[in-house]
Amino acid sequence: MAKQPATFGAVAGFQEGYEFLNRLELSASGVHRPTRAGIGARSGLGAESIVLAEGYEDDVDLGHVILYTGQGGRSSTSGKQVADQTLTGANLELARSQSTGQPVRVVRRVQNAGGLFFYRYDGLYRITAHWQEMGKSGFSIWRFKLERLPSNPVIPNSLGTI
C-alpha cells in the first residue's frame, strides 16, 4: 500500500467535533493515521496530528492550551515514565512543526456516559513552545505547548471545563 502524502491542517470531510468509534476508523479517515502512536508525523516534514488519550502522566489538557508530553520512555504496562525521552523521531517532528508554524490536528479520546471510549477530532492547534524538563516519574521528558487556533471554537477539556 502506497504511503499517503502528508496533510497539514484540516482534512476534507471532517469537521471539528467529528466522532470516530475507534483508532482504526480514525486512521482510515486520515485525521490521525497511526493506529497506536499518539503522534502522527512525517520524517523531515513535521507533525500532522496528535491524540490525547491519557497515556502520559505529565500531559495537561486545559482545552484551549495543551502541554503535551513527547513519545518514548513510557512503560506499556504501568503507564509511567521509565526512561528519558529524546528529541528524535516524532518528537523532533513536533519541534519542526513549531519552527514551520504548520497547524497540528488534535484528537481526544473521550469516555461516554456508558463508559465506552471514542475519539473526537477537536480542531487545529499550533505548537508555540517546546522544552525538556524532569517529569513526575523522575525522567527527562519533552514538553510541547499547543494553543488552539483562534478561528476554532473552544472545546472543553476532559473535566468539562475550559
BAKEFI-118298 format. One record per residue (C-alpha): x, y negated, z; residue in three letters; residue number from 1. Coordinates in nm, 4 decimals. Last residue first. Example, Ala and Ser with C-alpha at 12.3 -4.5 7.8 and 13.67 -1.06 7.14 Angstrom:
# residues 2
pt xx:1.3670&yy:0.1060&zz:0.7140&r:SER&k:2
pt xx:1.2300&yy:0.4500&zz:0.7800&r:ALA&k:1
END
This chain:
# residues 162
pt xx:-1.2073&yy:-2.5336&zz:2.9864&r:ILE&k:162
pt xx:-1.4207&yy:-2.2995&zz:3.1876&r:THR&k:161
pt xx:-1.5896&yy:-1.9683&zz:3.1021&r:GLY&k:160
pt xx:-1.3373&yy:-1.7656&zz:3.3001&r:LEU&k:159
pt xx:-1.1973&yy:-1.6071&zz:2.9826&r:SER&k:158
pt xx:-1.1277&yy:-1.9509&zz:2.8366&r:ASN&k:157
pt xx:-1.3968&yy:-2.1661&zz:2.6777&r:PRO&k:156
pt xx:-1.3532&yy:-2.2532&zz:2.3079&r:ILE&k:155
pt xx:-1.3052&yy:-2.6223&zz:2.2245&r:VAL&k:154
pt xx:-1.4453&yy:-2.7292&zz:1.8873&r:PRO&k:153
pt xx:-1.1777&yy:-2.7379&zz:1.6140&r:ASN&k:152
pt xx:-1.0673&yy:-3.0530&zz:1.4309&r:SER&k:151
pt xx:-0.8368&yy:-3.1424&zz:1.7203&r:PRO&k:150
pt xx:-0.6082&yy:-2.8427&zz:1.6619&r:LEU&k:149
pt xx:-0.5856&yy:-2.6355&zz:1.9784&r:ARG&k:148
pt xx:-0.2521&yy:-2.6550&zz:2.1514&r:GLU&k:147
pt xx:-0.0113&yy:-2.3628&zz:2.1778&r:LEU&k:146
pt xx:0.2764&yy:-2.3643&zz:2.4249&r:LYS&k:145
pt xx:0.5135&yy:-2.0732&zz:2.3685&r:PHE&k:144
pt xx:0.7024&yy:-1.9053&zz:2.6500&r:ARG&k:143
pt xx:0.9987&yy:-1.6684&zz:2.6108&r:TRP&k:142
pt xx:1.0671&yy:-1.4380&zz:2.9030&r:ILE&k:141
pt xx:1.3643&yy:-1.3678&zz:3.1311&r:SER&k:140
pt xx:1.2885&yy:-1.1034&zz:3.3914&r:PHE&k:139
pt xx:1.1931&yy:-1.1498&zz:3.7565&r:GLY&k:138
pt xx:0.8469&yy:-0.9908&zz:3.7475&r:SER&k:137
pt xx:0.6679&yy:-1.3288&zz:3.7506&r:LYS&k:136
pt xx:0.8712&yy:-1.4532&zz:3.4524&r:GLY&k:135
pt xx:1.2023&yy:-1.6429&zz:3.4544&r:MET&k:134
pt xx:1.2125&yy:-1.9010&zz:3.1782&r:GLU&k:133
pt xx:1.2926&yy:-1.9475&zz:2.8087&r:GLN&k:132
pt xx:1.1357&yy:-2.2270&zz:2.6097&r:TRP&k:131
pt xx:0.8873&yy:-2.3072&zz:2.3366&r:HIS&k:130
pt xx:0.6942&yy:-2.6215&zz:2.2550&r:ALA&k:129
pt xx:0.4134&yy:-2.7607&zz:2.0369&r:THR&k:128
pt xx:0.2859&yy:-2.4436&zz:1.8702&r:ILE&k:127
pt xx:-0.0250&yy:-2.5484&zz:1.6785&r:ARG&k:126
pt xx:-0.3639&yy:-2.3874&zz:1.7213&r:TYR&k:125
pt xx:-0.6318&yy:-2.2759&zz:1.4778&r:LEU&k:124
pt xx:-0.9602&yy:-2.1085&zz:1.5594&r:GLY&k:123
pt xx:-1.1134&yy:-1.8790&zz:1.8178&r:ASP&k:122
pt xx:-1.1487&yy:-1.5493&zz:1.6320&r:TYR&k:121
pt xx:-1.3245&yy:-1.3166&zz:1.8734&r:ARG&k:120
pt xx:-1.2222&yy:-0.9586&zz:1.9548&r:TYR&k:119
pt xx:-1.4474&yy:-0.7035&zz:2.1277&r:PHE&k:118
pt xx:-1.4414&yy:-0.5297&zz:2.4634&r:PHE&k:117
pt xx:-1.7233&yy:-0.3393&zz:2.6339&r:LEU&k:116
pt xx:-1.8148&yy:-0.4032&zz:2.9977&r:GLY&k:115
pt xx:-2.1898&yy:-0.4338&zz:2.9380&r:GLY&k:114
pt xx:-2.1805&yy:-0.8114&zz:2.9938&r:ALA&k:113
pt xx:-1.9243&yy:-0.8482&zz:2.7132&r:ASN&k:112
pt xx:-1.5462&yy:-0.8419&zz:2.7536&r:GLN&k:111
pt xx:-1.3481&yy:-1.0674&zz:2.5220&r:VAL&k:110
pt xx:-1.0147&yy:-1.0119&zz:2.3483&r:ARG&k:109
pt xx:-0.9121&yy:-1.3491&zz:2.2123&r:ARG&k:108
pt xx:-0.7922&yy:-1.4322&zz:1.8607&r:VAL&k:107
pt xx:-0.5812&yy:-1.7381&zz:1.7833&r:VAL&k:106
pt xx:-0.4776&yy:-1.8344&zz:1.4281&r:ARG&k:105
pt xx:-0.1455&yy:-2.0201&zz:1.4115&r:VAL&k:104
pt xx:-0.1074&yy:-2.3555&zz:1.2355&r:PRO&k:103
pt xx:0.2143&yy:-2.4321&zz:1.0480&r:GLN&k:102
pt xx:0.4165&yy:-2.7120&zz:1.2076&r:GLY&k:101
pt xx:0.7357&yy:-2.5900&zz:1.0384&r:THR&k:100
pt xx:0.9509&yy:-2.6094&zz:1.3524&r:SER&k:99
pt xx:0.6789&yy:-2.4746&zz:1.5828&r:GLN&k:98
pt xx:0.6108&yy:-2.1960&zz:1.3345&r:SER&k:97
pt xx:0.9814&yy:-2.1069&zz:1.3464&r:ARG&k:96
pt xx:0.9551&yy:-2.0624&zz:1.7249&r:ALA&k:95
pt xx:0.6668&yy:-1.8174&zz:1.6707&r:LEU&k:94
pt xx:0.8831&yy:-1.6435&zz:1.4071&r:GLU&k:93
pt xx:1.1690&yy:-1.6077&zz:1.6563&r:LEU&k:92
pt xx:0.9317&yy:-1.4376&zz:1.8989&r:ASN&k:91
pt xx:0.8118&yy:-1.2098&zz:1.6167&r:ALA&k:90
pt xx:1.1635&yy:-1.0777&zz:1.5610&r:GLY&k:89
pt xx:1.4289&yy:-1.2375&zz:1.7820&r:THR&k:88
pt xx:1.4353&yy:-1.4843&zz:2.0706&r:LEU&k:87
pt xx:1.4984&yy:-1.2130&zz:2.3263&r:THR&k:86
pt xx:1.2881&yy:-1.0849&zz:2.6138&r:GLN&k:85
pt xx:1.4418&yy:-0.9565&zz:2.9366&r:ASP&k:84
pt xx:1.3412&yy:-0.6171&zz:3.0739&r:ALA&k:83
pt xx:1.0766&yy:-0.4514&zz:3.2951&r:VAL&k:82
pt xx:0.7928&yy:-0.7008&zz:3.2528&r:GLN&k:81
pt xx:0.4752&yy:-0.5562&zz:3.3970&r:LYS&k:80
pt xx:0.1891&yy:-0.3935&zz:3.2021&r:GLY&k:79
pt xx:0.2258&yy:-0.0812&zz:3.4176&r:SER&k:78
pt xx:0.2137&yy:0.1888&zz:3.1473&r:THR&k:77
pt xx:0.3237&yy:0.0027&zz:2.8337&r:SER&k:76
pt xx:0.6082&yy:-0.1581&zz:3.0274&r:SER&k:75
pt xx:0.6892&yy:-0.5038&zz:2.8906&r:ARG&k:74
pt xx:1.0340&yy:-0.6109&zz:2.7684&r:GLY&k:73
pt xx:0.9155&yy:-0.7414&zz:2.4343&r:GLY&k:72
pt xx:0.6775&yy:-0.9999&zz:2.2985&r:GLN&k:71
pt xx:0.6546&yy:-1.3693&zz:2.3738&r:GLY&k:70
pt xx:0.4367&yy:-1.5026&zz:2.6535&r:THR&k:69
pt xx:0.1720&yy:-1.7553&zz:2.5557&r:TYR&k:68
pt xx:0.1001&yy:-2.0723&zz:2.7466&r:LEU&k:67
pt xx:-0.2317&yy:-2.1628&zz:2.5880&r:ILE&k:66
pt xx:-0.3992&yy:-2.5034&zz:2.5695&r:VAL&k:65
pt xx:-0.7585&yy:-2.5688&zz:2.4525&r:HIS&k:64
pt xx:-0.8965&yy:-2.2677&zz:2.6380&r:GLY&k:63
pt xx:-0.6796&yy:-2.2778&zz:2.9504&r:LEU&k:62
pt xx:-0.5198&yy:-1.9392&zz:2.8848&r:ASP&k:61
pt xx:-0.2028&yy:-1.8726&zz:3.0858&r:VAL&k:60
pt xx:0.0051&yy:-1.5664&zz:2.9903&r:ASP&k:59
pt xx:0.2625&yy:-1.4541&zz:3.2510&r:ASP&k:58
pt xx:0.1078&yy:-1.1134&zz:3.3247&r:GLU&k:57
pt xx:0.1271&yy:-1.0067&zz:2.9619&r:TYR&k:56
pt xx:-0.1410&yy:-0.7836&zz:2.8135&r:GLY&k:55
pt xx:-0.4427&yy:-0.9998&zz:2.8946&r:GLU&k:54
pt xx:-0.5603&yy:-0.9595&zz:2.5332&r:ALA&k:53
pt xx:-0.4698&yy:-1.2914&zz:2.3746&r:LEU&k:52
pt xx:-0.4095&yy:-1.2081&zz:2.0095&r:VAL&k:51
pt xx:-0.1707&yy:-1.4124&zz:1.7971&r:ILE&k:50
pt xx:-0.1694&yy:-1.5255&zz:1.4351&r:SER&k:49
pt xx:0.0290&yy:-1.6262&zz:1.1256&r:GLU&k:48
pt xx:0.3758&yy:-1.6534&zz:1.2772&r:ALA&k:47
pt xx:0.6674&yy:-1.7834&zz:1.0740&r:GLY&k:46
pt xx:0.8175&yy:-1.7390&zz:0.7262&r:LEU&k:45
pt xx:1.1595&yy:-1.5760&zz:0.7759&r:GLY&k:44
pt xx:1.0113&yy:-1.2441&zz:0.8809&r:SER&k:43
pt xx:0.6331&yy:-1.2594&zz:0.8648&r:ARG&k:42
pt xx:0.4415&yy:-1.2701&zz:1.1919&r:ALA&k:41
pt xx:0.1232&yy:-1.1373&zz:1.3520&r:GLY&k:40
pt xx:0.1884&yy:-1.1457&zz:1.7249&r:ILE&k:39
pt xx:-0.0077&yy:-0.9343&zz:1.9716&r:GLY&k:38
pt xx:0.1073&yy:-0.6058&zz:1.8234&r:ALA&k:37
pt xx:-0.1382&yy:-0.3142&zz:1.8032&r:ARG&k:36
pt xx:-0.3351&yy:-0.3175&zz:1.4767&r:THR&k:35
pt xx:-0.1209&yy:-0.5906&zz:1.3208&r:PRO&k:34
pt xx:-0.3080&yy:-0.7972&zz:1.0573&r:ARG&k:33
pt xx:-0.4744&yy:-1.0739&zz:1.2570&r:HIS&k:32
pt xx:-0.7313&yy:-1.2743&zz:1.0536&r:VAL&k:31
pt xx:-0.6618&yy:-1.0470&zz:0.7555&r:GLY&k:30
pt xx:-1.0082&yy:-0.8929&zz:0.7833&r:SER&k:29
pt xx:-0.8722&yy:-0.5359&zz:0.7806&r:ALA&k:28
pt xx:-0.6671&yy:-0.6107&zz:1.0922&r:SER&k:27
pt xx:-0.9683&yy:-0.7371&zz:1.2902&r:LEU&k:26
pt xx:-1.1724&yy:-0.4317&zz:1.1864&r:GLU&k:25
pt xx:-0.8903&yy:-0.2054&zz:1.3018&r:LEU&k:24
pt xx:-0.8432&yy:-0.4050&zz:1.6228&r:ARG&k:23
pt xx:-1.2038&yy:-0.3510&zz:1.7307&r:ASN&k:22
pt xx:-1.5629&yy:-0.4749&zz:1.7031&r:LEU&k:21
pt xx:-1.4705&yy:-0.8099&zz:1.5484&r:PHE&k:20
pt xx:-1.6510&yy:-1.1328&zz:1.6348&r:GLU&k:19
pt xx:-1.6496&yy:-1.4572&zz:1.4355&r:TYR&k:18
pt xx:-1.6427&yy:-1.7522&zz:1.6772&r:GLY&k:17
pt xx:-1.4389&yy:-1.9715&zz:1.4464&r:GLU&k:16
pt xx:-1.5284&yy:-1.8981&zz:1.0854&r:GLN&k:15
pt xx:-1.4109&yy:-1.6028&zz:0.8797&r:PHE&k:14
pt xx:-1.4913&yy:-1.5962&zz:0.5064&r:GLY&k:13
pt xx:-1.1639&yy:-1.7481&zz:0.3880&r:ALA&k:12
pt xx:-0.8797&yy:-1.7083&zz:0.6364&r:VAL&k:11
pt xx:-0.7821&yy:-2.0322&zz:0.8099&r:ALA&k:10
pt xx:-0.4222&yy:-2.1378&zz:0.8614&r:GLY&k:9
pt xx:-0.1152&yy:-1.9530&zz:0.7410&r:PHE&k:8
pt xx:-0.1682&yy:-1.6515&zz:0.5175&r:THR&k:7
pt xx:0.1370&yy:-1.4416&zz:0.4331&r:ALA&k:6
pt xx:0.1010&yy:-1.2281&zz:0.1213&r:PRO&k:5
pt xx:-0.0374&yy:-0.8765&zz:0.1732&r:GLN&k:4
pt xx:0.2142&yy:-0.5917&zz:0.1701&r:LYS&k:3
pt xx:0.1419&yy:-0.3381&zz:-0.1019&r:ALA&k:2
pt xx:0.0000&yy:0.0000&zz:0.0000&r:MET&k:1
END
